[in-house]
Amino acid sequence: MSTSKETVAYVLGQLEPLDVRARAMFGEYGLYCDAKLVGLICDDTVLVKPTDVAVDLGPEAFAPPYPGAKDHVAVPEDRLADVDWLHEFVRRTADALPAPKPKKPRPGKNPTPR
């Protein structure tokens, strides 16, 4: 089963006005906040990377996004409706994650214009 575009639109709507976007990847969606990959939307479920912020949810809220993956925090549906909680959770998760590494130039590409 894959994630519906309606679910992605709903999650992004709940997260407005945060700087959040979803990017299609591997048949599901990556969830980015401030250019950091904070989680995934898989099978219509929001799964956020585990950080110290996730401790409040307890171990029963952890699940892998796909077989063989590390556990992520599965956000319960009732929490998706709680906009204030969701904003704080995603914002604090993004703040806890390191900045993305700069992309290396592709071989054969000149990084400076001529």
Residue, then its C-alpha position, 0 to 999 in steps of 0.5 A: m500500500s502506498t501513501s495517498k496524495e490526499t494524506v500528504a496534502y492533509v499533513l502539509g496543511q496541518l503543518e502550515p506555516l512551518d517551512v515543511r515540504a514533502r518529496a516523493m521518494f521510493g514510492e512514499y514521501g520524505l518529510y522535510c522541515d527547514a531542509k532537514l529530513v525529519g521523517l517519512i509518510c509511509d502507508d498513510t502514516v507519519l513516521v518521524k526520526p527518533t530524537d530525544v523529543a520522541v521520548d515523551l511518546g513512549p516505546e509503543a509509538f515506535a515502528p519501522p517505516y519499511p521492513g529492515a529500517k530503523d524504528h521511527v516515531a509513528v504519529p497517532e492519527d489523533r495527534l495529527a489533528d492537534v496542530d499545536w502539538l504537531h508543530e512543536f513536535v516537528r519543529r523540535t525534531a528538526d532543531a535536534l537533527p544536524a544540518p544536512k551535509p553540503k552536496k558534493p559537485r558531480p564528477g565532470k561538472n565545473p562548480t564555478p561558472r566560466 
